[in-house]
């Protein structure tokens, strides 16, 4: 019988917490019973860890079904790492170039559940500009880079995200049903870019495109954002072409060859 060698420095409780965290970040949400089964920990242990993580802001509980999910605070912790390695490091120089060509602000975002979260930005030079704070989050279905990501998820992933979900209507232009969102996302897939037509904020219009990794999986979106008075219908072809080319360059640097 081979005995597991104990590591003198290992703190068992910390190892258990991180095992739980690694499970939490793999899906949108879990019930306690499922976490117990997957982790092999007793219910009392899992429940105490979840409550502690919840108190610290790293876990949230869905008030409707009482399931638990990892919060965006994990993203905030990892933001410093991301800035020095990976997506942001690769994308930022392209974002600067895109902002100069478009003359507007450029944002980079990822998906967190049904929300799109801004992880990097380059502000436009015009005094009247869109300034989206890094770390800010909005429902992905009315954000152009959020739509660009949603559109290229698998059907199964989108169904899971929208099951039991209630559409939020921040402006009169916002899409009002999941069916309307799906129709819009089909248009995004067909043309390769997404438009936020003042759906999230009145007076703001954005054009976004998806970014893919080495395996062809959509992992982020990039957008040009400006006051709607500077992005009219006549400007969409030029800006969509710019943002799609930029997204393609970033994807290629991430190893995508499709």
BELDA-V266818 format. One record per residue. N is the residue number from 1. RES is the residue in three letters. PHI is phi as a letter, one per 20 degrees, with the letter a starting at -180 (NA if undefined). PSI is psi as a letter, one per 20 degrees, with the letter a starting at -180 (NA if undefined). Layout:
N/RES/PHI/PSI  N/RES/PHI/PSI
This chain:
1/UNK/NA/p  2/UNK/e/p  3/UNK/e/p  4/UNK/f/p  5/UNK/f/p  6/UNK/f/p  7/UNK/e/p  8/UNK/f/h  9/UNK/e/i  10/UNK/f/p  11/UNK/d/o  12/UNK/g/h  13/UNK/f/h  14/UNK/f/g  15/UNK/g/h  16/UNK/f/g  17/UNK/f/g  18/UNK/f/h  19/UNK/f/g  20/UNK/f/g  21/UNK/f/g  22/UNK/f/h  23/UNK/f/g  24/UNK/g/h  25/UNK/e/i  26/UNK/e/h  27/UNK/c/r  28/UNK/f/h  29/UNK/a/q  30/UNK/c/q  31/UNK/e/q  32/UNK/g/g  33/UNK/f/h  34/UNK/f/h  35/UNK/f/h  36/UNK/f/g  37/UNK/f/g  38/UNK/f/h  39/UNK/e/h  40/UNK/n/j  41/UNK/e/q  42/UNK/f/q  43/UNK/g/g  44/UNK/f/g  45/UNK/f/g  46/UNK/f/g  47/UNK/f/g  48/UNK/f/h  49/UNK/f/g  50/UNK/f/g  51/UNK/f/h  52/UNK/f/g  53/UNK/f/h  54/UNK/f/g  55/UNK/f/h  56/UNK/e/i  57/UNK/n/j  58/UNK/e/i  59/UNK/c/q  60/UNK/c/q  61/UNK/d/p  62/UNK/f/o  63/UNK/f/i  64/UNK/e/g  65/UNK/d/i  66/UNK/m/j  67/UNK/f/q  68/UNK/d/q  69/UNK/b/q  70/UNK/f/q  71/UNK/e/r  72/UNK/f/i  73/UNK/f/h  74/UNK/f/h  75/UNK/f/g  76/UNK/f/h  77/UNK/f/g  78/UNK/e/i  79/UNK/f/h  80/UNK/f/h  81/UNK/f/g  82/UNK/g/h  83/UNK/f/h  84/UNK/d/i  85/UNK/b/p  86/UNK/n/c  87/UNK/g/g  88/UNK/f/g  89/UNK/g/g  90/UNK/f/g  91/UNK/f/h  92/UNK/g/g  93/UNK/g/h  94/UNK/f/h  95/UNK/f/h  96/UNK/f/g  97/UNK/f/g  98/UNK/f/g  99/UNK/f/g  100/UNK/f/g  101/UNK/f/g  102/UNK/e/h  103/UNK/m/k  104/UNK/c/r  105/UNK/f/q  106/UNK/c/p  107/UNK/c/q  108/UNK/d/p  109/UNK/c/q  110/UNK/c/r  111/UNK/e/p  112/UNK/c/n  113/UNK/m/c  114/UNK/e/i  115/UNK/e/q  116/UNK/d/p  117/UNK/d/p  118/UNK/f/p  119/UNK/d/i  120/UNK/a/q  121/UNK/b/q  122/UNK/c/o  123/UNK/f/q  124/UNK/f/r  125/UNK/e/i  126/UNK/f/p  127/UNK/g/h  128/UNK/e/n  129/UNK/b/r  130/UNK/e/p  131/UNK/c/n  132/UNK/e/o  133/UNK/f/q  134/UNK/f/p  135/UNK/n/i  136/UNK/f/q  137/UNK/c/q  138/UNK/b/q  139/UNK/g/p  140/UNK/f/h  141/UNK/f/i  142/UNK/c/j  143/UNK/d/p  144/UNK/f/g  145/UNK/f/h  146/UNK/f/g  147/UNK/f/g  148/UNK/f/h  149/UNK/f/g  150/UNK/g/g  151/UNK/f/h  152/UNK/d/j  153/UNK/f/r  154/UNK/f/q  155/UNK/g/h  156/UNK/f/g  157/UNK/f/g  158/UNK/f/g  159/UNK/g/g  160/UNK/f/g  161/UNK/f/h  162/UNK/e/i  163/UNK/f/p  164/UNK/m/j  165/UNK/e/q  166/UNK/d/p  167/UNK/f/p  168/UNK/e/q  169/UNK/d/n  170/UNK/f/h  171/UNK/c/r  172/UNK/f/h  173/UNK/e/i  174/UNK/f/q  175/UNK/f/p  176/UNK/e/i  177/UNK/c/r  178/UNK/f/h  179/UNK/f/g  180/UNK/f/h  181/UNK/f/g  182/UNK/f/h  183/UNK/f/g  184/UNK/f/g  185/UNK/f/h  186/UNK/f/g  187/UNK/f/h  188/UNK/f/g  189/UNK/f/h  190/UNK/f/h  191/UNK/d/i  192/UNK/n/j  193/UNK/b/r  194/UNK/c/q  195/UNK/c/p  196/UNK/d/o  197/UNK/e/m  198/UNK/l/k  199/UNK/e/h  200/UNK/e/g  201/UNK/c/p  202/UNK/f/p  203/UNK/n/j  204/UNK/c/p  205/UNK/c/q  206/UNK/c/q  207/UNK/c/p  208/UNK/c/r  209/UNK/b/q  210/UNK/e/q  211/UNK/d/p  212/UNK/d/q  213/UNK/e/a  214/UNK/f/h  215/UNK/e/j  216/UNK/n/j  217/UNK/e/p  218/UNK/f/p  219/UNK/c/i  220/UNK/a/r  221/UNK/b/q  222/UNK/c/q  223/UNK/b/q  224/UNK/d/p  225/UNK/c/p  226/UNK/b/r  227/UNK/g/p  228/UNK/f/h  229/UNK/f/i  230/UNK/d/i  231/UNK/c/n  232/UNK/d/a  233/UNK/g/h  234/UNK/f/i  235/UNK/e/i  236/UNK/g/g  237/UNK/g/g  238/UNK/f/g  239/UNK/f/h  240/UNK/f/h  241/UNK/f/g  242/UNK/f/g  243/UNK/f/h  244/UNK/f/g  245/UNK/f/g  246/UNK/f/g  247/UNK/f/h  248/UNK/f/g  249/UNK/f/g  250/UNK/f/g  251/UNK/g/g  252/UNK/f/h  253/UNK/f/h  254/UNK/e/j  255/UNK/o/j  256/UNK/f/p  257/UNK/c/j  258/UNK/e/NA
